[in-house]
Amino acid sequence: MSVFARLVEQLADLLQPLFHASAAAAAIVLFTALVRLLVHPLSRAAARGQRARAELQPRIAELRKKHAKEPERLQKAVLELHAEEKVSPLSGCLPSLLQLPAFFLLYHLFSNTSIGGETNGLLAHELFAAPLGGRWADALSGGGVFGAAGLVYLALFALVAAVAAFNYRRTKLMMAKNPVTVTAGQGEQVPGLGAVNKVMPFMSFFTLVTVAVVPLAAALYVVTSTTWSAVERAALYR
């Protein structure tokens, strides 16, 4: 934690001439961008994997017809097809999973009053009037929704809502173009899959809850990463 704290402080010192009191917030945005750049090759691989899985759907549909009454043979045949074509069903999860450590580091860094036995100086930094270690509840109790800190959160909420609406529209279009119809045998759909398909387009809106409950520094990471993902997916999944 102390090493990571020094990294954020050094980035903030570099950006201080440009961003002044909000240099630490800018450092978090820059750090997020660096993480996303490192993960980008995996995101490109995930996009290729999704296109490959879409191309396999007609062959998988044939396997379902062939083994409609033999679910175990169907599952084995589908797995063998993925292995033969070198397509991993889980490749799309890797970019998100590899970002979690960075998020949790920021969360803990800006949730603790001391780091390595010393006072956590990063908690003194702000984004405009909102402390990076504070939460939305603190902003509401301090000056209300339209207070100085509250307005910072309103701007973040507006950005997240705009990105979520964009993702919602893209997800609906993609699901309509490439519907997911996994069967459990004998042509029956896997129980609960219909509900998952209905909820999937709304997943991006859950980011609003995350932004509201985590420290502002972690919220900045989430907002920056979510916005990056929207732009990246729009470019990769055309």
ZIZI-V361026 format. One record per pair of residues at least 4 apart in sequence whose C-alpha atoms are under 7 Angstrom apart, sorted by the first residue. I is the first residue (numbers start at 1). GAP is how many residues later the second one is. If there is no record, write none. Layout:
i = {I;I}
gap = {GAP;GAP}
//
This chain:
i = {1;1;1;2;2;2;3;4;5;6;7;8;8;8;9;9;10;11;11;12;12;12;12;15;15;15;16;16;19;21;21;22;22;22;22;23;24;24;25;25;25;25;26;27;28;28;29;29;29;29;30;31;32;32;32;32;33;34;35;36;39;39;40;41;42;42;43;43;44;44;45;46;46;46;47;47;47;48;49;49;49;49;50;51;52;52;53;53;54;56;57;58;59;60;60;61;62;63;63;64;64;67;67;67;68;68;68;69;69;70;70;71;71;71;72;73;74;75;76;77;78;79;80;81;82;82;82;83;93;94;95;96;99;100;101;102;103;103;103;104;105;106;106;106;107;107;107;108;110;110;110;110;111;111;113;113;114;114;114;115;115;123;123;123;124;125;125;126;126;126;127;127;129;129;130;130;132;132;132;133;133;133;134;134;134;135;135;135;135;135;135;136;136;136;136;137;138;139;139;139;139;140;140;140;143;143;143;144;145;145;146;146;147;148;149;150;151;152;153;154;155;156;157;157;158;159;160;160;160;161;161;162;163;163;163;164;164;164;165;166;167;167;167;168;168;168;169;170;171;171;172;172;173;174;175;181;182;182;183;183;183;183;184;184;184;192;193;194;195;196;199;206;207;208;209;210;211;214;214;215;216;217;218;219;220;221;222;223;224;225;226;227;228;229;230;231;232;233;234}
gap = {4;108;114;4;113;114;4;4;4;4;4;4;16;19;4;15;4;4;16;4;11;12;15;4;8;12;4;7;4;104;105;4;104;105;106;4;4;101;4;101;102;192;4;4;4;193;4;191;192;195;4;4;4;189;192;193;4;4;4;4;4;56;4;4;4;53;4;52;4;192;4;4;45;46;4;189;190;4;4;38;39;42;4;4;4;35;4;34;124;4;4;4;4;4;18;4;4;4;11;4;10;4;6;7;117;118;119;116;117;4;115;4;113;114;4;4;4;4;4;4;4;4;4;4;4;5;6;4;4;4;4;4;4;4;4;4;4;115;118;4;4;4;111;112;4;108;111;4;13;23;105;107;22;104;6;7;4;5;6;4;5;8;9;10;7;6;7;4;5;6;4;5;19;20;19;22;83;84;85;82;83;84;4;81;82;4;77;78;79;80;81;4;17;76;77;4;4;4;5;10;11;4;5;10;4;5;7;6;5;6;4;5;4;4;4;4;4;4;4;4;4;4;4;51;4;4;4;48;63;4;44;4;4;64;67;4;40;41;4;4;4;37;63;4;33;34;4;4;4;30;4;29;4;4;4;8;7;8;4;5;6;7;4;5;6;4;4;4;4;4;4;4;4;4;4;4;8;4;5;4;4;4;4;4;4;4;4;4;4;4;4;4;4;4;4;4;4;4;4}
//
